[in-house]
Every structure is written in C-alpha cells, then in structure tokens.
Amino acid sequence: MKIQTPKRLQHVDGDALLKEAVDRIATAGKLSLARRNFLRGSLTLGGLSMLTGCMLDDSESINTALTRISRINDDVQGLLFDPNRLAPTYPDSMITRPFPFNAYYGEDEVREVEEESYRLEVASMVADRRKWSLPELRAMPQAD
C-alpha cells in the first residue's frame, strides 16, 4: 500500500491567513479569558500556519503577526500569574502525618536493600550498558 502525501495548497495568502487568525485569537481573548478558548485559538493559529505550506519567510507582516501573538501570550500570562501574589502558607497542623513519600506503595512496604549486592542496571538505548555498584556510583563526580 502506497502512502500518499498531501499536495501543497496553491494560492494561499499566508499573510491574510495569519492576520485573520491573530484577529480571531485577540477577539476570543477579549470576549472570554477561558482557558479552552485561548487554547483553541492557539491551536487554530498553529493549524492555519501549517496550511500555508510552511512558506513563512522573513517578511514584515509575519514578524508583525508573531509579535502580536507574543504580546497576547504575555498578557494572558500576566493575568494568570501575579508576581505580587505569594503561594499560601499553611500551618504545621495541616501537614499529613506520616508525611506521604512519592511512591506507588506504602511506607511499610519499602524494601530494604543490601548495599553489597545492590546494582543499578543501565540498559536499553544507551551505548555503555552496565551494572553499577553503590561504591562506583558514590565515586562518580557530584553535581549540585
């Protein structure tokens, strides 16, 4: 079975297409700051730019459109993330005891490992497949 690749669209005015997409995103942002509308508008712009056949060049209109999109993005980020609003601070009484650690099993199910027999196996898609002992791992250079 032969896979057919789509042919490029002929006669697509990329500048007009991008201008219309930017206008639609800007209008959607003014009418509703809902996350879905913003994401839908962003995806629409991405899809429309693909329709131009990736024939975007360094023309001034493309740079203007991208600058406008960047400003819209900055405005949305400014609305979502307030640099003057700190994360909430919770009292010690709200800390879960015992503190849950990040694993798929309970704390009482943690397996004890014998240091002498432990090996970290590095395999799969790597050039140097090997097993590392704890002394070998500890001897490696440390990074902060």
C-alpha positions in Angstrom: 0.0 0.0 0.0 1.5 3.3 -1.1 1.2 6.2 1.3 0.2 9.4 -0.5 1.4 12.7 0.8 -0.9 15.7 0.6 -0.1 18.2 -2.1 0.7 21.8 -1.1 -2.1 24.2 -1.3 -1.7 26.6 -4.1 -2.8 30.2 -3.9 -2.9 30.5 -0.2 -2.3 34.1 1.0 -0.2 33.4 4.2 -0.2 37.0 5.3 -4.0 37.3 5.2 -4.4 33.9 6.8 -2.2 34.8 9.7 -3.8 38.2 10.1 -7.3 36.6 10.4 -6.1 34.0 12.9 -4.5 36.7 15.1 -7.6 38.8 14.9 -9.7 35.8 16.0 -7.4 35.0 18.9 -7.5 38.6 20.0 -11.3 38.7 19.8 -11.6 35.5 21.7 -9.3 36.8 24.4 -11.4 39.9 24.8 -14.7 38.1 24.9 -13.6 35.3 27.3 -10.4 34.5 29.1 -11.5 30.9 29.4 -8.5 28.6 29.1 -10.3 26.4 26.5 -10.9 29.4 24.2 -7.3 30.5 24.4 -6.0 27.0 23.7 -8.5 26.6 20.9 -7.4 29.9 19.4 -3.7 28.9 19.7 -4.3 25.6 18.1 -6.3 27.3 15.3 -3.4 29.6 14.6 -0.9 26.6 14.6 -3.1 24.7 12.2 -3.6 27.7 9.9 0.1 28.4 9.7 0.5 24.8 8.6 -2.0 25.4 5.8 0.3 27.9 4.3 2.6 25.0 3.5 5.3 26.3 5.9 6.1 29.0 3.4 6.6 31.6 6.2 9.5 33.8 5.3 11.1 36.9 7.0 8.5 39.3 5.6 7.5 42.2 7.8 3.9 41.0 8.1 4.9 37.7 9.5 7.1 39.3 12.1 4.2 41.7 13.0 1.8 38.8 13.4 4.2 36.9 15.6 4.9 39.9 17.7 1.1 40.4 18.2 0.7 36.8 19.2 3.6 37.1 21.6 2.0 40.2 23.2 -1.3 38.3 23.6 0.6 35.5 25.2 2.3 37.9 27.6 -1.0 39.5 28.5 -2.6 36.1 29.3 0.4 35.1 31.4 0.1 38.4 33.3 -3.5 37.7 34.1 -2.8 34.1 35.2 0.4 34.7 37.2 0.6 37.7 39.6 4.2 38.3 40.7 2.9 40.1 43.8 0.8 37.2 45.0 2.7 34.6 47.0 1.9 31.0 47.4 -0.2 30.3 50.6 1.5 29.3 53.8 -0.2 26.5 55.7 0.1 25.8 59.5 2.0 22.8 60.8 -1.3 21.3 61.9 -2.2 20.7 58.2 0.8 18.5 57.5 -0.1 14.9 56.9 1.5 12.6 59.4 3.3 10.4 58.4 4.3 12.6 55.5 3.5 10.7 52.3 6.5 9.9 50.2 6.4 9.7 46.4 6.0 6.1 45.6 3.3 3.7 44.4 3.5 1.6 47.6 3.0 2.3 51.2 5.8 3.3 53.6 5.6 0.0 55.4 6.2 -1.8 52.1 9.6 -0.2 51.4 12.1 -3.0 50.6 15.4 -2.9 52.4 18.4 -3.1 50.0 21.7 -4.7 50.9 24.4 -2.3 49.9 26.9 -5.0 49.0 24.6 -6.8 46.5 22.8 -3.7 45.1 23.4 -3.0 41.4 21.9 -0.2 39.3 21.5 -1.6 35.8 21.8 1.0 32.9 20.4 -0.6 29.8 18.1 -0.1 26.9 19.1 2.6 24.3 22.5 3.5 25.7 26.0 2.9 24.4 27.5 1.8 27.6 25.3 -0.9 29.2 26.5 -2.0 32.5 25.6 -2.5 36.2 26.9 -0.1 38.8 27.6 -0.9 42.4 27.0 1.7 45.2 30.7 2.4 45.7 31.1 3.0 41.9 28.1 5.4 42.0 29.4 7.2 45.0 32.8 7.6 43.4 31.3 9.5 40.4 31.6 13.3 40.3 28.8 15.0 42.1 26.9 18.0 40.8 24.8 20.5 42.8 
